[in-house]
Amino acid sequence: MKMKNRYKLTALYASVVCVLLNALLFFGVPEVIGMGSISSFIAIQGLCCLSISLAVKNMAAGNHSSFADKLQQFDFMTDSRPAGGLDETEVKFLSIISKLRKLSADILSTSITVRCSGDLLYEDTRSIEESSKQVTAAVSELAEGNTHIAEMVQQAAGDISRTNEFIRAIDEDVTGIKNKMESAIYTVEEGNRAVQIQKKNITDTVQKFGEIQSTVLNLNKVSTEIGEIINAISGISEQTNLLSLNAAIEAARAGEAGKGFAVVADEIRKLSDNTKRSTVEIRELIDKITGEVSAIVAVVEDGSSSIFAQNVSVEQTEKAFGNISSMVEAILGEINNISGKTGNLTDYSKNLNDAIESISAVTEQTSAEAQEANASVSGQAFSLGLINERVLEFSSKISSITEEMGKFKYVKVAHREYDDSIIQFQVFKELVRRRLGYSAEGVQVPAVELFKAVADGSVDGTFAPWLPVSGEAFLKKYEKDLENIGPNMYGCRYGFVVPKYVTIDGIKDMKNHPKEFAGKIYSIERKTFIGAMAVDTVKQYGLDGFSIDFGNEDSMVEALDKCYKSKQWIAITGWQPHWKFGAYELKFLEDPLEVLGKEEYTGTLVRKSLVTDNPGLYSLFKEFKLDVAALNTAVSKVRNGMSHENAARELLDSMEKDQRIQ
């Protein structure tokens, strides 16, 4: 009876495994991740049926009850084997358990990946749903506002029509102003000609005044000369008078004999007196003439000054007329310009009026279309809401599958899809088997799930995340729900890489050797992190003599291999761990500006409860360390065809031999 119950219980648990595997397919895991094809379905069913068959066979025979006990508890942890060995059936059964364990790990990996995709899809659909709601509101407002817009467009059309009339009136006014300005220019030119004539007349007058002044001065000079002559005559008259007086005195002395002479002397005296009086009168007349001439000279001088001032004024008037003429011509030019623009405004106004009428028609049509679009977007928003609900249901089911997969007991280690991460896990897997006799399986997940899967207990731990920079944001998000044990491998970095035979050690030194490097830096695609940072590095270090040859990793390695064999200088973008460092002797160029980032390490993260659930496994996680150079060599062996498992065993053997792991 006891064996029969055990048989039933074993069959029940085996059936549960089958149900879970079928559920994973039923809930639509995408074919792109390898779990949606018919062949996968048949393989899973076959494995499940085989496991049930073997379980039934063993239980019915009553042998190897320990296998049945483990199967009942989903315990795939132990990898130890009895000292007496196993029979053929037990070997097959253990092989099936191993395959089931690997399959459950793959399902767990898939479910975690799908869960991550589901979370992202949920966020995307929610974002789209919110956007749809916003679009619905906007379209609704647009539909409501289109009628108002149509009214405003009609009003604008009327305003533009009136504006057009105003523009035509302005154009007529500008034409009138233009005609008046042309008349003003003619008037200014006439005034300028009159000023020229007046200027000539004043110039002639100034010349005549100069001639008059010269004549008057000559007259004054003649008057002066006459005065001198009169003075001479006056002197002669005085002498004559004196002589007549002496003659009279002598005639008186002569008596009768001198009477005749006395008469003559008396006549001469009378003549002298008359001459003297005439001389005085002439002198007075000359003085009067001289005074009048001086007055004339003063008047002429005043007239000359006045005429000169008038001449200056005329010149200023002429200059002013010239300025007025220039200004009027400039104003006329501006008026012509305004006239042309007014004509353009008239055309624009007409075109705008036509456009407004077209807009009015389009607005009415848009209003109707907006209402239709509003109904359509509202329907889409509703559909997105349904999709979002389905995504939540899908994510919930995937989470259930992940939770169910967690019931299978074995060491679960999350890793990335890269060779170095897989080998890192495989080394730990072999170490766990040797030290603790446990079975471990890798759970391949995206980068963000490394942290989340450890935090929610889906896996026991991981060695893969780059810290402290690359995974900093994820670590902060989940650090309260996991334990960060610390670094397990140093030397992780990005940079410019050269063969060791290249004699420079820093990126800054490259600027002195563009010829040796053929002016090239080889890189993987610019869309990658290091491809994008390569461009920034060239700028930051001023490597003007270099260009970046972007390609894929194969083309970059091909260029490296060719130059390496001929000892030519070459610079590539690189990172480690990577197989290149195991295949070639390479070095990173120093990057003091840290454009390509700081050196990092891979960190060990474990679930919070591991230290109490399994102290031995926790201790092994804690002491696990790898050397990046040794890992590079192991990855290089995988590159050359060795399996990840064998490369990991060789690495672990080497580490145990060197006592790097006790």
Residue, then its C-alpha position, 0 to 999 in steps of 0.5 A: m500500500k505504501m509503495k502504491n501511494r508513493y507511485k501515485l504521488t510520484a505520478l502526480y508530481a510528474s504530471v504537474v511538470c507536464v502541466l507547467l510545461n504545457a502551460l508555458l506553451f499555451f500562454g504564448v511564449p514567442e517563437v523567437i525565443g525558441m519555445g513556440s515551435i511544434s518541435s519544441f512542443i513535441a520534445i517537451q511532451g516526450l521528455c515529460c512522458l519519458s520521465i513519468s514512464l521511468a518514474v512509474k517503472n521505478m516505483a512499480a519495481g520498488n527500487h531507488s526510492s530516493f529518486a522518487d523522493k527527490l522527484q516528489q519534492f522537485d529536488f534536482m539539487t544533488d549531483s552525487r552518485p552512490a559508491g556502487g554505481l548506477d544501473e542503466t535505468e538509473v543512468k537514464f533517469l539521472s540523465i532525464i533529471s539533468k535534462l529536466r533541470k536544464l529545461s526548467a532553467d531554460i523555461l525560467s530564463t525564458s519566463i524571466t525574459v518574457r516577464c521583462s518584455g511584458d513589463l516593457l510592453y505594459e509600460d509601452t501600452r500604458s504610454i500609448e493608451e495615455s497618449s491616445k486619451q490625450v489625442t482624443a481630448a485634443v481631437s475633441e477640442l479641435a472638433e469643437g474649436n473648428t466651428h469657432i475657427a470657421e467663424m473667425v476665418q470668415q471674420a478675418a476674410g471680411d477684415i482682409s477685404r476692408t484692409n484691401e480697400f484701405i491699401r488701395a486708398i493708401d496707394e492713391d494717397v501715395t500717388g498724390i504725394k508722389n506727384k506733389m513731390e515731383s512738383a516740389i522738385y521742379t519748384v526747388e530747381e526753379g528757386n535754385r536757378a533764381v538764386q544763381i541769377q541773384k548770386k551773379n547780380i550780387t557779384d556784379t554789384v560787388q564789383k561795381f561798388g569796388e570800382i566806385q570806391s576806387t574812383v572816390l578814393n582817387l577823387n579824395k586824392v585829387s582833392t588833397e593835391i588841389g589843397e596842396i596847390i591852394n596852400a602854395i597859392s596862399g603862400i605866394s599871396e602872402q609873399t605878394n602882399l608882403l612885397s606890395l607892403n614893402a613897395a608902398i613903403e618905398a614909394a612913400r619914401a620916394g615922394e612924388a616920384g614914387k606915386g605911380f609905383a605906390v598905385v601899383a603896389d596898392e593894386i597888387r595888395k588888393l589882388s593879394d587880398n582877393t587871392k587870399r580870400s579866394t584861397v580860403e574859400i577854395r580851401e573850405l570848399i576842398d575841405k567840404i569836398t573831402g568830407e563828402v568824399s570820406a562820407i561816400v567812401a564810408v557808405v561805399e564800404d558799408g554797401s560793400s560789406s552788406i553786398f558781401a553778406q548778401n553774397v554769403s547768404v545767397e551761397q548759403t541759400e544755394k546750398a540749402f536749396g541743394n540739400i532740399s533738392s537732395m532730400v526731396e529726391a530721397i523722399l520721392g525715392e522712398i515714396n516710389n518704394i512705398s508705392g511699389k510695396t503698397g502694390n505688393l500689399t494689394d496683391y498679397s491681400k487678394n491672395l490672402n483673401d483667396a487663401i482664407e476662403s480656402i481655409s474656411a472650406v478646409t476648416e469645415q471639412t476638418s471639423a467633420e474629419a476631426q469628429e470621425a477621428n475622435a470616434s476612431v481614436s476613442g475606439q483605439a484607446f478602448s482597444l489599447g485598454l483591453i490590450n493592457e489588461r491582456v498584457l497584465e494577465f499575460s505578465s501575471k501568468i508568466s510570473s506564475i510560471t516563474e514562481e512555479m519554476g522556482k519550486f524546482k530545487y537546484v542552484k540557479v545563477a543568472h548570467r548574460e548571453y556573452d561567452d565570458s558570462i557563460i564561462q564565468f557561470q560554468v566555472f562556478k557550476e563545476l566548482v559547486r559540483r566539486r565542493l558541494g555536490y550540487s547541481a547548478e544551471g544558468v539562467q540567461v536574462p537581460a541586463v536589468e533582470l540580473f538584479k530583479a531576478v536576484a531581488d525577487g528570489s527567482v535565482d540564487g545569485t549572479f556574477a555578471p553585472w558591471l559595477p560600480v558605474s554601469g549597473e549603478a542605477f539598477l543596483k540602487k533600485y533593487e539593493k534593499d532586496l538583495e545582498n551585494i557581496g562585492p567584486n569577483m573579477y577586476g579589469c572590466r573596461y572599455g578603451f582604445v586597444v593596441p598591440k603591446y609592441v606599439t611603443i606609446d602608452g596613452i591616447k594623447d600620444m596618438k596625435n604624434h603618430p598618425k602616420e604609424f597608425a595610417g590615420k585610422i582607428y578601427s571600431i565596431e558600429r557607431k550605434t554601440f556605446i563604444g562606437a559612439m564614445a570613440v567619436d567623442t574620444v577623438k574630439q576630446y584628445g584632439l586627434d585631428g589626423f585620425s578618422i574612425d573606420f566603423g564596421n562590425e566586430d569581424s571586420m575590426v578583428e580582421a584588420l587587427d589580425k592582418c596588422y598584428k602578423s606584420k607588426q604594423w601599428i593599429a588602434i581598435t576599440g576594445w573591451q574586456p573580458h574578451w577573447k581578443f586578449g587571449a588570442y593576441e598580446l594587447k594593451f589598453l591605452e591610458d585614458p586620463l580624461e576617462v572619456l571611455g569610462k573608468e575601469e570596473y569589476t563584475g559584482t557578486l549579488v545573491r538573494k537576501s535569504l541565501v545566507t540562512d537557507n544555504p550557508g555553504l552555497y553562500s560562502l562559495f558565492k562569496e569566495f568565488k573570484l576570477d582573473v580577467a586574463a585567465l577568462n580572456t584565454a578561456v573565451s579565446k578557446v571557445r572562439n576556437g571551437m571548445s565548448h563552454e563547459n570544457a573551457a570552464r573545467e580547464l580554467l577551474d583546474s588551472m585555478e585549483k592547481d595554482q591554489r587560487i581556489q582552495 
